[in-house]
């Protein structure tokens, strides 16, 4: 199965509710406990998330400025969900992330794709980047397009964003 990054838009009111009652986070993330369907408007980045973070920041974790935020940045919220706690970005941060992502050409990301270094830094999923070569880049860029569209929509609505690894 593996680790999959998920993102969901939050209204300012939803964010304040979750900050005030972090125990309600599981119910928000999985509103239908029979199907475990994610919240409306959410996306998942499959297993591309760590490779994408590397292309955005040049690092396995962390990163400066708005490009360090869209996948594993933000403020922690609630308890450990198995792969760390969920995190959130404020509406202001979402706007900054959206602007940074929309200003970053795919060619710039492709130029940062270094399969050997990604495997050396154990970018998840470890060991696939050299093996998969250009297909690995295509995989990450496919989900990058979804990420850009997601943040553009969230910024346009003035939403916050909830991030978690499942």
C-alpha positions as CSV (number, residue, x, y, z in Angstrom):
1,X,0.0,0.0,0.0
2,X,2.6,2.6,1.0
3,X,2.4,6.2,2.1
4,X,0.1,8.5,0.2
5,X,-0.1,12.3,0.6
6,X,-3.6,13.8,0.8
7,X,-4.8,17.4,0.8
8,X,-8.2,18.8,1.6
9,X,-9.5,22.4,1.3
10,X,-10.8,24.0,4.5
11,X,-12.9,27.0,5.0
12,X,-11.7,29.4,7.7
13,X,-14.5,28.2,9.9
14,X,-13.6,24.5,9.4
15,X,-10.0,25.3,10.3
16,X,-11.0,27.1,13.5
17,X,-13.2,24.1,14.4
18,X,-10.4,21.6,13.9
19,X,-7.9,23.8,15.8
20,X,-10.3,24.0,18.7
21,X,-11.2,20.3,18.6
22,X,-8.3,18.3,17.1
23,X,-10.1,15.1,18.1
24,X,-12.7,15.8,15.3
25,X,-9.9,15.5,12.7
26,X,-10.4,11.8,12.0
27,X,-14.1,12.4,11.4
28,X,-13.3,15.3,9.1
29,X,-10.8,13.3,7.1
30,X,-13.0,10.2,6.9
31,X,-16.6,11.6,7.0
32,X,-18.0,8.2,5.8
33,X,-16.6,5.5,8.1
34,X,-18.2,2.8,6.0
35,X,-16.2,3.7,2.8
36,X,-13.5,5.9,4.2
37,X,-14.2,8.3,1.4
38,X,-12.1,11.4,1.7
39,X,-13.5,14.9,2.2
40,X,-15.2,16.7,-0.7
41,X,-12.7,18.5,-2.9
42,X,-9.7,16.6,-1.5
43,X,-6.9,15.2,-3.7
44,X,-4.2,12.6,-3.2
45,X,-0.8,12.7,-4.7
46,X,-0.3,8.9,-4.5
47,X,3.3,8.1,-3.8
48,X,4.6,11.0,-5.8
49,X,4.6,13.4,-2.8
50,X,8.2,13.0,-1.6
51,X,9.6,13.1,-5.2
52,X,7.6,16.2,-5.8
53,X,8.8,17.8,-2.5
54,X,12.4,17.1,-3.6
55,X,11.8,18.7,-7.0
56,X,10.3,21.8,-5.3
57,X,12.9,22.2,-2.6
58,X,16.0,20.2,-3.5
59,X,15.8,18.4,-0.1
60,X,14.2,15.3,1.4
61,X,12.5,17.4,4.1
62,X,12.1,21.1,4.9
63,X,12.7,23.8,2.4
64,X,12.6,27.5,2.4
65,X,9.7,29.8,1.4
66,X,6.4,28.8,-0.1
67,X,7.7,25.9,-2.1
68,X,8.6,24.1,1.1
69,X,5.0,24.2,2.3
70,X,2.5,22.6,-0.2
71,X,3.1,18.9,0.7
72,X,4.8,18.5,4.1
73,X,4.8,22.0,5.4
74,X,2.5,23.9,7.7
75,X,1.5,23.7,11.4
76,X,0.9,20.3,13.0
77,X,-2.7,19.6,14.0
78,X,-3.8,16.8,16.3
79,X,-2.2,13.5,17.2
80,X,0.0,11.2,15.2
81,X,-2.0,9.6,12.4
82,X,0.4,6.7,11.9
83,X,2.8,8.7,9.7
84,X,2.9,11.9,11.8
85,X,0.2,14.4,12.6
86,X,-1.9,16.2,10.0
87,X,-0.8,19.7,9.1
88,X,-2.5,22.8,7.9
89,X,-1.7,25.9,5.9
90,X,-3.6,29.2,6.5
91,X,-5.5,30.9,3.7
92,X,-2.6,33.4,3.4
93,X,0.0,30.6,3.1
94,X,-2.3,28.9,0.5
95,X,-2.2,32.1,-1.6
96,X,1.6,32.3,-1.4
97,X,1.9,28.6,-2.3
98,X,-0.4,29.0,-5.2
99,X,1.5,31.9,-6.6
100,X,4.8,30.1,-6.2
101,X,3.5,27.0,-7.9
102,X,1.9,28.8,-10.8
103,X,5.1,30.7,-11.4
104,X,7.2,27.5,-11.6
105,X,7.4,25.9,-15.0
106,X,7.4,22.1,-15.3
107,X,10.7,22.5,-17.2
108,X,12.3,23.9,-14.1
109,X,11.1,20.9,-12.1
110,X,12.4,18.5,-14.8
111,X,15.8,20.2,-14.6
112,X,15.9,19.4,-10.9
113,X,15.1,15.7,-11.4
114,X,18.2,13.8,-10.3
115,X,17.4,10.1,-9.9
116,X,20.8,9.2,-8.5
117,X,20.6,11.9,-5.8
118,X,16.9,11.0,-5.1
119,X,17.8,7.4,-4.4
120,X,20.8,8.4,-2.4
121,X,18.6,10.7,-0.2
122,X,16.0,7.9,0.1
123,X,13.3,9.9,-1.5
124,X,10.1,7.8,-1.1
125,X,9.4,5.4,-2.7
126,X,13.1,4.6,-2.2
127,X,15.0,2.9,-5.0
128,X,12.7,3.6,-7.9
129,X,14.1,6.8,-9.3
130,X,17.2,5.5,-11.1
131,X,15.3,2.3,-12.1
132,X,12.3,4.2,-13.6
133,X,14.3,7.2,-15.0
134,X,12.1,9.4,-17.2
135,X,9.0,7.5,-16.2
136,X,9.6,8.5,-12.6
137,X,9.6,12.2,-13.6
138,X,6.4,11.8,-15.7
139,X,4.8,10.2,-12.7
140,X,5.7,13.1,-10.4
141,X,4.7,15.8,-13.0
142,X,1.3,14.1,-13.5
143,X,0.5,14.7,-9.8
144,X,2.2,18.1,-9.8
145,X,-0.4,19.4,-12.3
146,X,-3.1,18.2,-9.9
147,X,-1.3,20.0,-7.0
148,X,-1.1,23.3,-8.9
149,X,-4.8,23.1,-9.9
150,X,-5.8,22.2,-6.3
151,X,-3.9,25.1,-4.8
152,X,-5.2,27.6,-7.4
153,X,-8.8,26.6,-6.6
154,X,-8.2,26.8,-2.8
155,X,-6.5,30.2,-3.1
156,X,-9.3,31.6,-5.3
157,X,-11.8,30.5,-2.7
158,X,-9.7,31.8,0.2
159,X,-9.5,28.4,1.7
160,X,-7.0,26.9,4.1
161,X,-5.5,23.5,3.3
162,X,-5.3,20.3,5.5
163,X,-2.4,18.0,4.6
164,X,-1.8,14.4,5.8
165,X,0.1,11.3,4.9
166,X,-2.0,8.1,5.0
